[in-house]
Amino acid sequence: MSALLADPATWAALAGLVAMEILLGIDNLVFLSLLTNKLPQQQQLRAQRIGVGLALIIRLMALVAVAYIVLLTTPVVSLFGHGFSWRDIILLAGGLFLIWKATTEIRRRIDPGCRALSPPSAGKSSFMVVVVEIPMFDIVFSVDSIITAVGMTEHLPIMMAAVIIAMAVMLLAASPLSAFLRAYPSLTILALGFLLLIGVTLVAEAFGTHFPRGYIYSAMAFSSLIVALDLLSRRAQHLRGTRNGSDTA
């Protein structure tokens, strides 16, 4: 464990994975707000904490199960002259799911003809119903999160720490985080691009082609830098336009 903590790649993987988990959890925040809004205001915060706590336990259990399955490397089936183990099957299915998820979400955000995701039905609900509904919806939205964690690092403690930190951040900063990402939608598109990259990597690894994680982190860091510079450039243009407008007046 000490060697793992002393490795800079560990902290790079943790930081990148926490950021990805948060960005991928925005839909969770939307549904969390919609579900708890059906309760009286004095019960909403308590329902959020209990529901997210149950969702966290379920997500960690699923993460442990998937992390164990990917250790099974004995071939169980052969296709196209290549032997596939349970690990390869999980990586292939997970990679294809991430590719489908990323392309579907990107299309939904750039195509004005696509319909938005349908929210849960409105109206009042009981406290226990909402508490049960929160982890149920989280199971649906956590599949991409779990597959992404397995694709970004091989160390289970890093995966679990990233999931715990990300869910704590989302619970504590749900409102400002949602507002920030609505103000800068390019960050969500960037995260979906990372999802597509990880999906392709998992499919390649399922067929026996290994990509060093450092290459993936470098590509993600460079892309993030370009997007950050673009946001700063737009902010500078906005400030210059505001300043020129006030000078003209």
MIDOSE-1310 file (N, C-alpha, C; in nm, 2 decimals, decimal comma, always signed):
residues 249
msal	+0,08/-0,12/+0,00/+0,00/+0,00/+0,00/+0,09/+0,13/+0,00; +0,20/+0,13/+0,08/+0,28/+0,24/+0,08/+0,35/+0,27/-0,05; +0,39/+0,16/-0,12/+0,44/+0,18/-0,26/+0,34/+0,24/-0,35; +0,21/+0,19/-0,34/+0,11/+0,25/-0,42/+0,09/+0,40/-0,40
ladp	+0,09/+0,44/-0,27/+0,07/+0,58/-0,24/+0,19/+0,66/-0,28; +0,31/+0,60/-0,29/+0,42/+0,68/-0,33/+0,44/+0,70/-0,48; +0,36/+0,62/-0,55/+0,36/+0,63/-0,70/+0,28/+0,75/-0,75; +0,34/+0,84/-0,82/+0,27/+0,96/-0,87/+0,15/+0,92/-0,96
atwa	+0,17/+0,80/-1,03/+0,06/+0,76/-1,12/-0,07/+0,73/-1,04; -0,05/+0,69/-0,92/-0,16/+0,66/-0,83/-0,25/+0,78/-0,81; -0,18/+0,89/-0,78/-0,25/+1,02/-0,75/-0,31/+1,08/-0,88; -0,24/+1,06/-0,99/-0,29/+1,10/-1,12/-0,42/+1,02/-1,16
alag	-0,41/+0,89/-1,14/-0,53/+0,81/-1,16/-0,65/+0,85/-1,07; -0,62/+0,87/-0,94/-0,72/+0,91/-0,85/-0,79/+1,04/-0,89; -0,71/+1,14/-0,92/-0,76/+1,27/-0,96/-0,84/+1,27/-1,08; -0,79/+1,20/-1,18/-0,87/+1,18/-1,31/-0,99/+1,10/-1,29
lvam	-0,99/+1,00/-1,21/-1,11/+0,92/-1,19/-1,22/+0,99/-1,11; -1,17/+1,07/-1,01/-1,27/+1,15/-0,93/-1,34/+1,25/-1,02; -1,26/+1,32/-1,11/-1,32/+1,41/-1,20/-1,42/+1,35/-1,30; -1,38/+1,23/-1,35/-1,47/+1,16/-1,44/-1,60/+1,11/-1,37
eill	-1,58/+1,06/-1,24/-1,70/+1,01/-1,17/-1,80/+1,13/-1,14; -1,74/+1,25/-1,11/-1,83/+1,36/-1,09/-1,90/+1,41/-1,21; -1,83/+1,41/-1,32/-1,89/+1,46/-1,45/-1,99/+1,36/-1,50; -1,96/+1,23/-1,48/-2,06/+1,12/-1,52/-2,18/+1,12/-1,43
gidn	-2,17/+1,18/-1,31/-2,28/+1,17/-1,21/-2,37/+1,29/-1,22; -2,36/+1,37/-1,32/-2,45/+1,49/-1,33/-2,60/+1,44/-1,35; -2,62/+1,34/-1,43/-2,76/+1,29/-1,44/-2,81/+1,24/-1,31; -2,72/+1,18/-1,22/-2,77/+1,14/-1,09/-2,81/+1,25/-1,01
lvfl	-2,74/+1,37/-1,02/-2,78/+1,49/-0,95/-2,92/+1,54/-0,99; -2,94/+1,53/-1,12/-3,07/+1,58/-1,17/-3,19/+1,49/-1,11; -3,17/+1,36/-1,12/-3,27/+1,27/-1,07/-3,29/+1,28/-0,92; -3,17/+1,30/-0,85/-3,18/+1,31/-0,71/-3,26/+1,43/-0,67
sllt	-3,24/+1,54/-0,74/-3,32/+1,66/-0,70/-3,47/+1,64/-0,73; -3,50/+1,58/-0,85/-3,64/+1,55/-0,89/-3,71/+1,46/-0,79; -3,64/+1,36/-0,74/-3,70/+1,26/-0,65/-3,72/+1,32/-0,51; -3,62/+1,40/-0,46/-3,64/+1,45/-0,33/-3,73/+1,57/-0,32
nklp	-3,75/+1,64/-0,44/-3,84/+1,75/-0,44/-3,99/+1,71/-0,42; -4,01/+1,58/-0,43/-4,15/+1,53/-0,40/-4,18/+1,52/-0,25; -4,08/+1,54/-0,17/-4,09/+1,54/-0,02/-4,11/+1,68/+0,04; -4,16/+1,68/+0,16/-4,16/+1,81/+0,23/-4,01/+1,86/+0,24
qqqq	-3,99/+1,99/+0,25/-3,86/+2,05/+0,25/-3,77/+2,00/+0,37; -3,83/+1,98/+0,48/-3,76/+1,94/+0,60/-3,71/+1,79/+0,59; -3,77/+1,71/+0,50/-3,72/+1,57/+0,48/-3,63/+1,55/+0,37; -3,61/+1,65/+0,28/-3,53/+1,63/+0,16/-3,39/+1,60/+0,19
lraq	-3,32/+1,68/+0,27/-3,18/+1,66/+0,30/-3,16/+1,52/+0,36; -3,24/+1,48/+0,45/-3,23/+1,34/+0,52/-3,25/+1,23/+0,42; -3,34/+1,25/+0,33/-3,37/+1,15/+0,22/-3,25/+1,14/+0,13; -3,19/+1,25/+0,09/-3,07/+1,25/+0,01/-2,96/+1,18/+0,07
rigv	-2,93/+1,20/+0,20/-2,82/+1,14/+0,27/-2,84/+0,99/+0,28; -2,96/+0,95/+0,32/-2,98/+0,80/+0,33/-2,98/+0,73/+0,20; -3,05/+0,79/+0,10/-3,05/+0,73/-0,03/-2,91/+0,72/-0,10; -2,83/+0,83/-0,09/-2,70/+0,83/-0,15/-2,61/+0,73/-0,07
glal	-2,63/+0,72/+0,06/-2,55/+0,62/+0,14/-2,58/+0,48/+0,09; -2,71/+0,44/+0,07/-2,74/+0,31/+0,02/-2,69/+0,29/-0,12; -2,70/+0,40/-0,20/-2,65/+0,39/-0,34/-2,50/+0,37/-0,34; -2,43/+0,43/-0,25/-2,28/+0,41/-0,24/-2,24/+0,27/-0,20
iirl	-2,32/+0,21/-0,11/-2,29/+0,07/-0,07/-2,31/-0,02/-0,19; -2,42/+0,00/-0,26/-2,45/-0,09/-0,37/-2,34/-0,07/-0,48; -2,30/+0,05/-0,51/-2,20/+0,08/-0,61/-2,07/+0,02/-0,57; -2,03/+0,03/-0,45/-1,90/-0,03/-0,41/-1,90/-0,19/-0,42
malv	-2,02/-0,25/-0,38/-2,03/-0,39/-0,40/-2,02/-0,43/-0,55; -2,09/-0,36/-0,63/-2,08/-0,39/-0,78/-1,94/-0,37/-0,83; -1,87/-0,27/-0,78/-1,73/-0,24/-0,82/-1,64/-0,35/-0,78; -1,66/-0,41/-0,66/-1,57/-0,52/-0,61/-1,60/-0,64/-0,70
avay	-1,73/-0,67/-0,73/-1,76/-0,78/-0,81/-1,70/-0,77/-0,95; -1,71/-0,65/-1,02/-1,65/-0,64/-1,15/-1,50/-0,65/-1,14; -1,44/-0,59/-1,04/-1,29/-0,59/-1,03/-1,24/-0,73/-1,01; -1,33/-0,82/-0,94/-1,29/-0,96/-0,92/-1,30/-1,04/-1,06
ivll	-1,41/-1,01/-1,13/-1,43/-1,08/-1,25/-1,32/-1,06/-1,35; -1,26/-0,93/-1,36/-1,16/-0,90/-1,46/-1,03/-0,97/-1,42; -1,02/-1,03/-1,30/-0,90/-1,11/-1,27/-0,90/-1,25/-1,33; -1,02/-1,29/-1,38/-1,03/-1,42/-1,43/-0,98/-1,42/-1,58
ttpv	-0,86/-1,47/-1,60/-0,79/-1,46/-1,73/-0,78/-1,59/-1,80; -0,84/-1,70/-1,75/-0,84/-1,82/-1,82/-0,94/-1,82/-1,94; -0,90/-1,85/-2,06/-0,99/-1,85/-2,17/-1,11/-1,94/-2,15; -1,23/-1,90/-2,18/-1,35/-1,98/-2,16/-1,42/-2,00/-2,30
vslf	-1,39/-1,92/-2,40/-1,45/-1,93/-2,53/-1,35/-1,88/-2,63; -1,36/-1,93/-2,76/-1,27/-1,89/-2,86/-1,35/-1,84/-2,98; -1,32/-1,72/-3,03/-1,39/-1,66/-3,14/-1,28/-1,59/-3,23; -1,30/-1,62/-3,36/-1,20/-1,56/-3,46/-1,06/-1,59/-3,43
ghgf	-1,04/-1,71/-3,37/-0,90/-1,75/-3,34/-0,84/-1,69/-3,22; -0,92/-1,62/-3,14/-0,87/-1,55/-3,02/-0,95/-1,61/-2,90; -0,88/-1,65/-2,80/-0,94/-1,70/-2,67/-0,99/-1,58/-2,58; -1,11/-1,59/-2,54/-1,17/-1,48/-2,45/-1,19/-1,54/-2,31
swrd	-1,13/-1,47/-2,21/-1,16/-1,51/-2,08/-1,27/-1,43/-2,03; -1,32/-1,45/-1,90/-1,42/-1,37/-1,84/-1,38/-1,23/-1,83; -1,25/-1,20/-1,81/-1,20/-1,06/-1,80/-1,22/-1,00/-1,94; -1,18/-1,07/-2,05/-1,20/-1,01/-2,18/-1,34/-0,99/-2,22
iill	-1,43/-1,08/-2,18/-1,57/-1,06/-2,20/-1,63/-0,94/-2,13; -1,59/-0,92/-2,01/-1,63/-0,80/-1,93/-1,58/-0,67/-1,99; -1,45/-0,68/-2,03/-1,39/-0,56/-2,09/-1,46/-0,53/-2,23; -1,48/-0,63/-2,31/-1,55/-0,61/-2,44/-1,69/-0,55/-2,42
aggl	-1,77/-0,62/-2,33/-1,90/-0,57/-2,31/-1,90/-0,43/-2,25; -1,81/-0,40/-2,16/-1,81/-0,27/-2,10/-1,76/-0,17/-2,19; -1,66/-0,20/-2,28/-1,61/-0,10/-2,37/-1,72/-0,07/-2,48; -1,79/-0,17/-2,53/-1,90/-0,14/-2,62/-2,01/-0,06/-2,56
fliw	-2,04/-0,08/-2,43/-2,14/-0,01/-2,36/-2,10/+0,14/-2,35; -1,97/+0,16/-2,31/-1,92/+0,30/-2,30/-1,92/+0,37/-2,43; -1,88/+0,30/-2,54/-1,89/+0,37/-2,67/-2,03/+0,40/-2,71; -2,13/+0,31/-2,68/-2,27/+0,34/-2,71/-2,32/+0,46/-2,62
katt	-2,28/+0,45/-2,50/-2,33/+0,56/-2,40/-2,27/+0,69/-2,45; -2,14/+0,70/-2,48/-2,08/+0,83/-2,51/-2,14/+0,88/-2,64; -2,15/+0,80/-2,75/-2,20/+0,85/-2,87/-2,35/+0,89/-2,86; -2,43/+0,81/-2,78/-2,57/+0,85/-2,76/-2,58/+0,98/-2,69
eirr	-2,50/+1,00/-2,59/-2,51/+1,12/-2,51/-2,46/+1,25/-2,59; -2,36/+1,23/-2,66/-2,31/+1,34/-2,75/-2,41/+1,38/-2,85; -2,47/+1,28/-2,91/-2,58/+1,31/-3,01/-2,69/+1,38/-2,95; -2,73/+1,33/-2,83/-2,85/+1,40/-2,76/-2,82/+1,54/-2,73
ridp	-2,69/+1,57/-2,71/-2,66/+1,71/-2,67/-2,63/+1,80/-2,79; -2,60/+1,75/-2,91/-2,57/+1,83/-3,02/-2,68/+1,83/-3,13; -2,77/+1,73/-3,12/-2,88/+1,72/-3,22/-3,01/+1,78/-3,16; -3,05/+1,89/-3,21/-3,18/+1,95/-3,15/-3,30/+1,86/-3,17
gcra	-3,29/+1,76/-3,26/-3,41/+1,68/-3,28/-3,42/+1,57/-3,17; -3,32/+1,54/-3,09/-3,32/+1,44/-2,99/-3,40/+1,48/-2,87; -3,48/+1,39/-2,82/-3,56/+1,42/-2,70/-3,47/+1,40/-2,57; -3,50/+1,49/-2,48/-3,43/+1,48/-2,35/-3,47/+1,36/-2,27
lspp	-3,39/+1,32/-2,17/-3,42/+1,21/-2,09/-3,54/+1,24/-2,00; -3,64/+1,15/-1,99/-3,76/+1,17/-1,92/-3,74/+1,17/-1,77; -3,78/+1,27/-1,70/-3,77/+1,27/-1,55/-3,87/+1,18/-1,49; -3,85/+1,14/-1,36/-3,95/+1,07/-1,28/-4,08/+1,15/-1,27
sagk	-4,18/+1,08/-1,25/-4,31/+1,14/-1,25/-4,32/+1,24/-1,13; -4,39/+1,35/-1,15/-4,40/+1,45/-1,05/-4,51/+1,41/-0,95; -4,52/+1,49/-0,85/-4,62/+1,47/-0,74/-4,55/+1,43/-0,61; -4,64/+1,41/-0,51/-4,59/+1,38/-0,38/-4,56/+1,23/-0,36
ssfm	-4,47/+1,20/-0,27/-4,43/+1,06/-0,25/-4,39/+1,05/-0,10; -4,39/+0,93/-0,05/-4,35/+0,90/+0,09/-4,20/+0,90/+0,11; -4,16/+0,92/+0,23/-4,01/+0,93/+0,26/-3,94/+0,80/+0,22; -4,00/+0,68/+0,26/-3,94/+0,55/+0,23/-3,93/+0,52/+0,08
vvvv	-4,04/+0,56/+0,01/-4,04/+0,54/-0,13/-3,93/+0,61/-0,20; -3,90/+0,74/-0,16/-3,80/+0,81/-0,22/-3,66/+0,76/-0,19; -3,64/+0,72/-0,06/-3,52/+0,66/-0,02/-3,48/+0,53/-0,09; -3,58/+0,45/-0,13/-3,56/+0,33/-0,21/-3,54/+0,36/-0,35
eipm	-3,61/+0,47/-0,40/-3,60/+0,50/-0,54/-3,46/+0,56/-0,58; -3,39/+0,63/-0,49/-3,26/+0,69/-0,51/-3,16/+0,58/-0,55; -3,14/+0,48/-0,47/-3,04/+0,38/-0,51/-3,08/+0,30/-0,64; -3,21/+0,28/-0,66/-3,26/+0,21/-0,78/-3,22/+0,29/-0,90
fdiv	-3,24/+0,42/-0,90/-3,20/+0,50/-1,02/-3,05/+0,51/-1,03; -2,98/+0,51/-0,91/-2,84/+0,51/-0,92/-2,78/+0,39/-0,98; -2,84/+0,27/-0,96/-2,79/+0,15/-1,03/-2,79/+0,16/-1,18; -2,90/+0,23/-1,23/-2,91/+0,25/-1,38/-2,79/+0,34/-1,43
fsvd	-2,77/+0,45/-1,35/-2,67/+0,55/-1,40/-2,53/+0,51/-1,36; -2,51/+0,41/-1,27/-2,37/+0,38/-1,22/-2,30/+0,28/-1,31; -2,36/+0,22/-1,41/-2,29/+0,12/-1,49/-2,18/+0,18/-1,56; -2,19/+0,30/-1,63/-2,08/+0,36/-1,70/-1,97/+0,41/-1,60
siit	-2,01/+0,45/-1,48/-1,92/+0,49/-1,38/-1,83/+0,37/-1,34; -1,89/+0,26/-1,31/-1,81/+0,14/-1,27/-1,72/+0,09/-1,38; -1,77/+0,08/-1,50/-1,68/+0,04/-1,62/-1,57/+0,14/-1,64; -1,60/+0,27/-1,62/-1,49/+0,37/-1,64/-1,38/+0,35/-1,54
avgm	-1,42/+0,32/-1,41/-1,32/+0,30/-1,30/-1,23/+0,18/-1,34; -1,29/+0,07/-1,38/-1,21/-0,05/-1,42/-1,12/-0,02/-1,54; -1,17/+0,07/-1,63/-1,09/+0,10/-1,75/-0,97/+0,20/-1,72; -0,98/+0,28/-1,61/-0,88/+0,38/-1,59/-0,77/+0,33/-1,49
tehl	-0,80/+0,23/-1,41/-0,69/+0,19/-1,31/-0,72/+0,04/-1,28; -0,61/-0,03/-1,24/-0,62/-0,17/-1,21/-0,63/-0,19/-1,06; -0,62/-0,08/-0,98/-0,61/-0,09/-0,83/-0,75/-0,07/-0,77; -0,80/-0,17/-0,71/-0,94/-0,16/-0,65/-0,94/-0,04/-0,54
pimm	-0,84/-0,03/-0,45/-0,85/+0,08/-0,35/-0,87/+0,22/-0,42; -0,80/+0,24/-0,53/-0,82/+0,37/-0,60/-0,96/+0,39/-0,66; -1,01/+0,28/-0,71/-1,15/+0,28/-0,76/-1,25/+0,32/-0,65; -1,23/+0,25/-0,54/-1,33/+0,27/-0,43/-1,31/+0,41/-0,37
aavi	-1,19/+0,46/-0,36/-1,17/+0,59/-0,30/-1,23/+0,70/-0,39; -1,21/+0,68/-0,52/-1,26/+0,78/-0,62/-1,41/+0,78/-0,62; -1,48/+0,67/-0,61/-1,62/+0,66/-0,60/-1,67/+0,73/-0,47; -1,61/+0,70/-0,36/-1,65/+0,76/-0,23/-1,63/+0,91/-0,24
iama	-1,52/+0,96/-0,28/-1,49/+1,10/-0,29/-1,59/+1,17/-0,38; -1,61/+1,11/-0,50/-1,70/+1,17/-0,60/-1,84/+1,19/-0,55; -1,89/+1,08/-0,49/-2,03/+1,08/-0,44/-2,04/+1,18/-0,32; -1,94/+1,19/-0,24/-1,94/+1,29/-0,13/-1,95/+1,43/-0,18
vmll	-1,86/+1,46/-0,29/-1,86/+1,59/-0,35/-2,00/+1,62/-0,41; -2,06/+1,53/-0,48/-2,19/+1,55/-0,55/-2,29/+1,58/-0,44; -2,29/+1,51/-0,33/-2,39/+1,53/-0,23/-2,38/+1,66/-0,16; -2,25/+1,71/-0,13/-2,23/+1,83/-0,06/-2,24/+1,95/-0,15
aasp	-2,21/+1,93/-0,28/-2,20/+2,05/-0,37/-2,29/+2,03/-0,49; -2,41/+1,97/-0,47/-2,50/+1,93/-0,58/-2,54/+2,06/-0,66; -2,59/+2,16/-0,59/-2,65/+2,28/-0,66/-2,54/+2,36/-0,73; -2,43/+2,40/-0,66/-2,33/+2,48/-0,74/-2,27/+2,40/-0,85
lsaf	-2,25/+2,27/-0,83/-2,18/+2,19/-0,93/-2,27/+2,18/-1,06; -2,40/+2,16/-1,04/-2,49/+2,15/-1,15/-2,49/+2,28/-1,23; -2,50/+2,40/-1,15/-2,50/+2,53/-1,21/-2,37/+2,55/-1,29; -2,26/+2,51/-1,24/-2,13/+2,53/-1,31/-2,12/+2,45/-1,44
lray	-2,17/+2,33/-1,44/-2,16/+2,25/-1,56/-2,27/+2,29/-1,66; -2,38/+2,35/-1,61/-2,47/+2,41/-1,71/-2,42/+2,53/-1,77; -2,33/+2,61/-1,70/-2,27/+2,73/-1,75/-2,16/+2,69/-1,85; -2,10/+2,58/-1,84/-1,99/+2,53/-1,92/-2,01/+2,39/-1,98
pslt	-2,11/+2,38/-2,07/-2,14/+2,25/-2,13/-2,03/+2,18/-2,20; -1,93/+2,25/-2,24/-1,81/+2,19/-2,31/-1,74/+2,09/-2,22; -1,75/+2,11/-2,08/-1,69/+2,01/-1,99/-1,76/+1,88/-2,00; -1,89/+1,88/-2,01/-1,96/+1,76/-2,02/-1,93/+1,68/-2,15
ilal	-1,92/+1,76/-2,26/-1,88/+1,70/-2,39/-1,74/+1,64/-2,38; -1,65/+1,71/-2,31/-1,51/+1,66/-2,29/-1,51/+1,53/-2,21; -1,60/+1,52/-2,11/-1,61/+1,40/-2,03/-1,66/+1,28/-2,11; -1,76/+1,31/-2,20/-1,81/+1,21/-2,29/-1,70/+1,16/-2,39
gfll	-1,62/+1,26/-2,43/-1,51/+1,22/-2,52/-1,41/+1,13/-2,45; -1,38/+1,15/-2,32/-1,30/+1,06/-2,24/-1,36/+0,93/-2,23; -1,50/+0,93/-2,22/-1,57/+0,80/-2,21/-1,55/+0,72/-2,33; -1,56/+0,79/-2,45/-1,54/+0,72/-2,58/-1,40/+0,66/-2,59
ligv	-1,30/+0,74/-2,54/-1,16/+0,70/-2,54/-1,14/+0,57/-2,46; -1,20/+0,57/-2,34/-1,18/+0,46/-2,25/-1,25/+0,34/-2,31; -1,37/+0,36/-2,37/-1,44/+0,25/-2,43/-1,36/+0,18/-2,54; -1,30/+0,26/-2,63/-1,22/+0,20/-2,73/-1,10/+0,13/-2,67
tlva	-1,04/+0,18/-2,57/-0,93/+0,12/-2,50/-0,97/-0,02/-2,44; -1,08/-0,03/-2,38/-1,13/-0,15/-2,32/-1,15/-0,26/-2,43; -1,21/-0,22/-2,54/-1,24/-0,31/-2,65/-1,10/-0,36/-2,71; -1,01/-0,27/-2,72/-0,87/-0,32/-2,77/-0,81/-0,41/-2,67
eafg	-0,82/-0,39/-2,54/-0,76/-0,48/-2,44/-0,83/-0,61/-2,44; -0,96/-0,61/-2,47/-1,03/-0,74/-2,48/-0,98/-0,83/-2,59; -0,92/-0,77/-2,69/-0,86/-0,84/-2,80/-0,71/-0,86/-2,79; -0,66/-0,83/-2,67/-0,52/-0,86/-2,64/-0,42/-0,74/-2,67
thfp	-0,47/-0,62/-2,71/-0,39/-0,51/-2,73/-0,39/-0,42/-2,61; -0,27/-0,40/-2,54/-0,27/-0,33/-2,41/-0,22/-0,19/-2,44; -0,29/-0,09/-2,38/-0,25/+0,05/-2,39/-0,20/+0,09/-2,25; -0,07/+0,14/-2,24/-0,03/+0,19/-2,11/-0,12/+0,30/-2,06
rgyi	-0,15/+0,30/-1,93/-0,25/+0,40/-1,87/-0,19/+0,54/-1,88; -0,06/+0,55/-1,88/+0,01/+0,68/-1,89/-0,03/+0,76/-2,02; -0,05/+0,68/-2,13/-0,09/+0,74/-2,26/-0,23/+0,80/-2,25; -0,31/+0,72/-2,18/-0,45/+0,77/-2,17/-0,46/+0,90/-2,08
ysam	-0,38/+0,89/-1,97/-0,38/+1,01/-1,88/-0,33/+1,13/-1,95; -0,22/+1,11/-2,03/-0,16/+1,23/-2,10/-0,26/+1,29/-2,20; -0,33/+1,20/-2,27/-0,43/+1,25/-2,37/-0,54/+1,33/-2,30; -0,58/+1,27/-2,19/-0,69/+1,34/-2,11/-0,64/+1,47/-2,06
afss	-0,52/+1,48/-2,00/-0,47/+1,60/-1,95/-0,45/+1,71/-2,06; -0,40/+1,67/-2,17/-0,38/+1,76/-2,28/-0,51/+1,82/-2,33; -0,61/+1,73/-2,34/-0,75/+1,77/-2,39/-0,81/+1,87/-2,28; -0,79/+1,84/-2,16/-0,84/+1,93/-2,05/-0,77/+2,06/-2,06
liva	-0,64/+2,06/-2,08/-0,57/+2,19/-2,09/-0,63/+2,28/-2,21; -0,65/+2,21/-2,32/-0,70/+2,29/-2,44/-0,84/+2,35/-2,40; -0,93/+2,27/-2,34/-1,06/+2,32/-2,31/-1,05/+2,43/-2,20; -0,96/+2,42/-2,11/-0,94/+2,52/-2,01/-0,90/+2,65/-2,07
ldll	-0,80/+2,64/-2,16/-0,75/+2,76/-2,23/-0,87/+2,82/-2,32; -0,95/+2,74/-2,38/-1,06/+2,79/-2,46/-1,16/+2,87/-2,37; -1,19/+2,81/-2,25/-1,28/+2,88/-2,15/-1,22/+3,01/-2,11; -1,09/+3,01/-2,08/-1,03/+3,14/-2,04/-1,03/+3,24/-2,15
srra	-1,01/+3,19/-2,27/-1,01/+3,28/-2,39/-1,15/+3,35/-2,40; -1,26/+3,27/-2,39/-1,39/+3,32/-2,40/-1,42/+3,42/-2,29; -1,37/+3,38/-2,17/-1,40/+3,48/-2,06/-1,33/+3,61/-2,08; -1,21/+3,61/-2,14/-1,13/+3,73/-2,16/-1,21/+3,81/-2,27
qhlr	-1,26/+3,74/-2,37/-1,33/+3,82/-2,48/-1,46/+3,88/-2,42; -1,53/+3,81/-2,33/-1,65/+3,86/-2,27/-1,61/+3,98/-2,18; -1,50/+3,98/-2,10/-1,46/+4,09/-2,02/-1,42/+4,21/-2,11; -1,35/+4,18/-2,22/-1,32/+4,30/-2,31/-1,44/+4,36/-2,37
gtrn	-1,54/+4,28/-2,41/-1,66/+4,33/-2,47/-1,74/+4,41/-2,37; -1,74/+4,37/-2,24/-1,81/+4,44/-2,14/-1,74/+4,57/-2,11; -1,61/+4,57/-2,10/-1,53/+4,69/-2,08/-1,55/+4,79/-2,19; -1,54/+4,74/-2,31/-1,56/+4,84/-2,43/-1,70/+4,90/-2,43
gsdt	-1,80/+4,81/-2,39/-1,94/+4,86/-2,39/-1,95/+4,97/-2,29; -1,89/+4,96/-2,17/-1,90/+5,06/-2,06/-1,83/+5,18/-2,10; -1,71/+5,17/-2,17/-1,64/+5,29/-2,22/-1,72/+5,37/-2,32; -1,79/+5,29/-2,41/-1,87/+5,36/-2,51/-1,98/+5,44/-2,45
a	-2,04/+5,38/-2,35/-2,15/+5,45/-2,28/-2,11/+5,57/-2,21
